[in-house]
């Protein structure tokens, strides 16, 4: 029962904290408006998860069950993360491969990249609204920028670190330039690229919350800002917890993908 | 006519400060089906010569021809086995062996057949779907040999292929290599710094000098196989070659000391 013991051990501090928090609330130590009790937050989270309207005639049970606000918000945020990430990484990957493989391309693009890279995606918010108006497009743009640079930098590094022995072995087998790229350099750079993907997704997830605070009317970022307007602290915290859970879900999905794609890699157990 | 002809080959490495002459006036003729070892201490240019034949680093002067054609780059007619195995870690054993054939756009059925034969030949059947990371050093080198054999090239170049293996695995693979060589009739050019290994394997041993790399001795090994490393003839030759190699090793050590003193 080592797992159970580890679990109990790890749960000790959070549970203790929750008990203190709950007790503090019950004894009136914290204002109910500023810091609601854990049970109040849990109740709100549950209400947030459940459907808002009663089941309509003709609506399937499943459609009704997932019609709650929380699931809709989580889905909207996840969609933005994925769409923005695909755009950003989709541009960064080919450019990174080119910059890593060709010193001339690298010299051509690197100065621009080094100037743009330190600008946080959040600084693009005013431009994003001017250029793309309201709705999803400015979010996609900001998230794409957030995902672009980690994927780009890691792809360049990944291509550059490819061991020369693989290139020699491949040339010896008669490999041409294109095959060298697709079947030797790209797979050899995959561990680096995937590390970049993981960082990029993390950045995308931060940016999505911020971007939802400006130009859209759903999503987890929008919801916690909206809740603040009404001083619904319990809903703010419930929303934050959902953001944490969604982040955990995304990261473990990426980590699974990692383990599958890198099952050949030395440092990994599977 | 000899299959591989090395004609007055020189190789100079330009380094800041001074140029290093790695190879000087190398002349060699290797017949088809011959097993030749290049022997010498590190820095004697034996790997440089092998890389020149492989086409990775062409000579600064002189030329190397294979079947009468001048070498201008690497190619699958001269398969190379590296000391570091150089297997593609993202491919399984079978995929590694098949890779060279896929590049030649061979048909799938033919590739499968060749791969299966080679897995049999090198006793790799149980490992066909494993990744290199799961294999021991000896197993990896078997895969590397199979990958080169798949090309069906007449010439195999081997750069200290067994240098990183333990003594027992090493002997085992030497025997395997001899078995394959006798069966398939390849020409093998084999770099080693082990005197015993060269006598155990080769028809002919080319002993090289430390910088500049030249041919110090071209020694025919006229002993029937399998050779017994404890026999008198074996040990006479070992002593004789040992003396030659140690002279060069001493020059290597002296040069290193001199270099250290300058620093």
Contacts between the chains, C-beta under 8 A, distances in Angstrom:
chain1	res1	chain2	res2	distance
A	165	B	82	6.2
A	165	B	84	5.5
A	165	B	86	4.5
A	166	B	86	6.4
A	166	B	88	6.4
A	168	B	56	5.9
A	168	B	74	7.5
A	168	B	80	7.6
A	168	B	82	7.5
A	168	B	86	7.0
A	169	B	80	7.3
A	169	B	82	6.6
A	169	B	86	3.9
A	169	B	87	7.9
A	169	B	88	7.5
A	170	B	88	7.9
A	171	B	56	7.5
A	171	B	73	7.8
A	171	B	74	4.6
A	172	B	54	6.5
A	172	B	56	7.9
A	172	B	74	4.9
A	172	B	75	7.7
A	172	B	76	7.2
A	172	B	78	7.5
A	172	B	79	6.7
A	172	B	80	4.6
A	173	B	76	5.9
A	173	B	79	7.8
A	173	B	99	6.3
A	173	B	100	4.1
A	173	B	103	6.1
A	173	B	147	7.5
A	173	B	151	6.7
A	174	B	74	8.0
A	174	B	75	6.1
A	174	B	76	4.0
A	174	B	100	6.7
A	174	B	103	5.4
A	174	B	104	6.9
A	174	B	151	7.7
A	175	B	103	5.6
A	176	B	103	7.6
A	179	B	103	6.2
A	183	B	99	7.6
A	184	B	88	6.9
A	187	B	88	7.4
A	187	B	90	4.2
A	188	B	88	7.9
A	188	B	90	7.3
A	190	B	90	7.2
A	263	B	131	7.2
A	264	B	89	5.3
A	264	B	90	4.7
A	264	B	91	7.6
A	264	B	131	4.2
A	264	B	132	7.6
A	264	B	133	6.5
A	265	B	89	7.0
A	265	B	90	8.0
A	265	B	133	7.2
A	266	B	89	7.1
A	266	B	133	4.7
